[in-house]
Amino acid sequence: MFKRIIKIANVSLIIIFFMVNLTSCSFKTKKEPKNKEDAVFTFRI
């Protein structure tokens, strides 16, 4: 049971990270990909 919960949590976190990346890309289309990576690091912290 715990392993299934952990897998579901990991999938949900991956989906959230993809959504955050899509939103950051849509808001920061003109900037370089390095800025996108920095935004991802800020969200991780």
N, C-alpha and C positions, 0 to 999 in steps of 0.2 A: 504493500500500500504506500509506504513512504517513498519508495523508488518511483512509483507512478506519479505521486504528487510533485516530486522534484523534477521529473521530466516535463510535466505540464507547466510548472513554473518557469523552467528554462525556455520552453517554446513561447510562452507569453512574453518573457523578457526579450527574446529575439524579435518577436513581432513589434514590441514597443520600440526597440532600437531602430528597426526598419522604418516605422512611422516617423520617428524623430528625424532620421536621416532624410526621408522624403520631404518633410516640412522644412528642414534646414536648407536643403537643396532648392526648394521652391522659393524660399525667402532670399537665398544668397546665390542666385543663378550667375551673376556677373563676377563673383569673387572666385579665387582659386580654390582647388580642392584641399589645399593645406588648411585654409580657414574652416572648411567643413570638418576636417579631422579635429581641429581645435575645439569646435563646437561639440563634437561627440565626446571629447575628453571632459569638457566642462559638465556635460549632462551626466557622465559617469561619476564625477565627484559629487 
